[in-house]
Amino acid sequence: MSEEKQSFMQALDAWIDVNVIAPLVYQSEDEPEELGDDAIDNVKKAIKGKVLQSYRNGLATGAHQPAREPRKVYQR
């Protein structure tokens, strides 16, 4: 069986399932019913890390530079 390359969105969905959904939905039996502050903090930290990684990847590709000069707006 050959592995298909995942699109960015498919990879992001898989990452969200593991790093966001699972920690918030699935708890071990010894944890209280209410979501712990640690679980919420860990999810926030994981999201921020993923956003920072995406930002740095964009910088590395040069995506931060405008493709063309902005249009000039003339006033009457």
N, C-alpha and C positions, 0 to 999 in steps of 0.2 A: 504494500500500500504506500503510495507516494504522499508526502505531506504537501498540502497546498499552503502557499504563502498567505498569511492573513492580511487583510487590509488594515489600515490604521484604525478604523472604527471598530472592526472585529477585535483587534488586539486591545483597544480601549475598553470595550464591553467586557472582555475577559478579565482585565485588570480591575475594573469596577466591581465585578462579582466577587473577586478574591479580597480586595483591599477595602471595599466600602460596604457592600451588602452583607457579606458573611459576618464581619465583626459586629454589625449592628443587629442582625437578625438571629444568628445562631450563637447561643451562649452555652457555656458548660453548665452542668447541673448544679455545681457548687456556687455559681454566681447568683446574686439576687435578681428578681424579675425585672427591676428597673435597669435601664442602661446605665452602666457606670461612666463616670466622668473620664476614666482612663480610656475606655473604648471610644468615646466620642473624640477625645484629644488625639488618639492614635489615627483615627479616620481623617481628621482635619490635617494632621501632619502628613499623612500619605497623599492626600489630595494636593496640598501645597507643594510637596516634592515632585509630583507628576507634572503640575503646571510649570514649575521652575525648569524641569527637564525639557518640556516642550518649548519653553521660551528660549532656553539655551540652544536647542536644536535649530530653532528658527534663526537665531543670531548667526550660528555657524554656517547656515546656507545663504546668508546675505539677504534674508527676507525683510530685514528692517529698513532697507533702502527703498525709496519710492521708485516705481518703474518709470515714471515720467514727471516732467515739471507740472505742477498744479496749474489749472486754468486760471487766467486772470479775469477778475470780475470788474467790469467797467460800470461806473455809476453815471447816471445822466444828470 
